Amino acid sequence: MHLIAMSPAGQDGQGGLFSSLIFLVPMILIFWLMIIRPQSKQRKEREKMLSAVKKGDKVVTAGGMHGEVVGADEKILLIEVADNVKLKFDRSAITTILRESDAVEKTTK
């Protein structure tokens, strides 16, 4: 006759759940620290940069177009790219704001 060891009811299910949580919680924490948190920080910095664009700033667009902001609306920027050549761009098209200190550093190198 073979004897089958029986464990008390519910013990296997709780032990499996607990051990799964031991691995799941640190994985979620690592995922948040490595991916979600840095992306949200970058997004906030970009939104702050885009809201700071003002008339007179020299900017670079996502397409590589360089110009100076001559008009600013809530969502649209009017950028002068050459003498008497002004183009409208969405604020989201701006990738870089060139500051005077950036230009001085580049010319001295």
C-alpha positions as CSV (number, residue, x, y, z in Angstrom):
1,M,0.0,0.0,0.0
2,H,1.3,3.5,-0.9
3,L,0.8,6.3,1.4
4,I,0.3,9.8,-0.1
5,A,1.4,12.7,2.1
6,M,-1.3,15.2,2.3
7,S,-0.6,18.8,3.4
8,P,-3.2,20.8,5.2
9,A,-5.7,22.6,2.9
10,G,-4.6,26.0,1.6
11,Q,-1.0,25.7,2.5
12,D,0.3,25.0,-1.0
13,G,-1.7,27.9,-2.5
14,Q,-0.5,30.5,0.0
15,G,3.1,29.4,-0.1
16,G,3.1,29.6,-3.9
17,L,1.5,33.1,-3.8
18,F,4.0,34.3,-1.2
19,S,7.0,33.1,-3.2
20,S,5.6,34.6,-6.4
21,L,5.2,38.0,-4.6
22,I,8.8,37.8,-3.3
23,F,10.0,37.8,-7.0
24,L,7.3,40.0,-8.5
25,V,7.6,43.0,-6.1
26,P,11.4,43.6,-6.7
27,M,10.9,43.1,-10.5
28,I,8.2,45.8,-10.5
29,L,10.4,48.1,-8.4
30,I,13.4,47.6,-10.7
31,F,11.2,48.2,-13.8
32,W,9.9,51.4,-12.3
33,L,13.4,52.6,-11.3
34,M,15.1,51.8,-14.6
35,I,12.4,52.7,-17.2
36,I,9.3,54.6,-16.0
37,R,10.9,57.1,-13.6
38,P,13.7,58.3,-16.0
39,Q,11.2,58.7,-18.9
40,S,8.8,60.7,-16.8
41,K,11.7,62.9,-15.7
42,Q,12.8,63.5,-19.3
43,R,9.2,64.3,-20.3
44,K,8.8,66.9,-17.5
45,E,12.2,68.5,-18.5
46,R,11.1,68.6,-22.2
47,E,7.7,70.2,-21.3
48,K,9.5,72.8,-19.1
49,M,12.0,73.6,-22.0
50,L,9.2,73.9,-24.5
51,S,7.1,76.2,-22.3
52,A,10.2,78.4,-21.8
53,V,10.6,79.1,-25.5
54,K,10.2,82.9,-26.1
55,K,10.6,85.5,-28.8
56,G,14.3,86.0,-29.6
57,D,15.4,82.5,-28.8
58,K,17.5,80.7,-31.3
59,V,16.2,77.1,-31.8
60,V,16.7,73.9,-33.7
61,T,13.8,71.9,-34.9
62,A,13.4,68.1,-35.1
63,G,14.1,68.4,-38.9
64,G,17.4,70.2,-38.2
65,M,16.1,73.7,-39.2
66,H,17.9,76.5,-37.3
67,G,16.2,79.8,-36.7
68,E,15.1,82.5,-34.4
69,V,11.7,82.7,-32.8
70,V,10.0,85.9,-33.9
71,G,6.5,85.1,-32.7
72,A,5.1,82.7,-30.1
73,D,1.6,81.4,-29.5
74,E,0.4,78.7,-27.1
75,K,1.0,75.8,-29.6
76,I,2.6,77.5,-32.7
77,L,6.0,79.3,-33.1
78,L,6.9,81.6,-35.9
79,I,10.6,81.0,-36.7
80,E,12.7,83.2,-39.0
81,V,15.1,80.9,-40.8
82,A,16.6,83.5,-43.2
83,D,16.1,87.2,-44.1
84,N,12.3,87.7,-44.6
85,V,11.7,83.9,-44.5
86,K,9.4,82.9,-41.6
87,L,7.9,79.5,-41.0
88,K,5.3,78.2,-38.6
89,F,6.3,75.2,-36.4
90,D,4.5,73.4,-33.6
91,R,6.2,73.8,-30.2
92,S,6.7,70.1,-30.1
93,A,9.0,70.3,-33.2
94,I,11.6,72.2,-31.2
95,T,14.4,69.9,-30.0
96,T,17.0,72.5,-28.7
97,I,17.1,76.0,-27.6
98,L,20.5,77.6,-28.3
99,R,21.5,80.1,-25.6
100,E,24.1,82.8,-25.9
101,S,26.4,80.9,-23.5
102,D,26.2,77.8,-25.8
103,A,27.2,79.9,-28.9
104,V,30.1,81.5,-27.0
105,E,31.4,78.1,-25.9
106,K,31.2,76.7,-29.5
107,T,33.1,79.6,-31.0
108,T,35.9,79.5,-28.4
109,K,36.6,75.8,-29.0
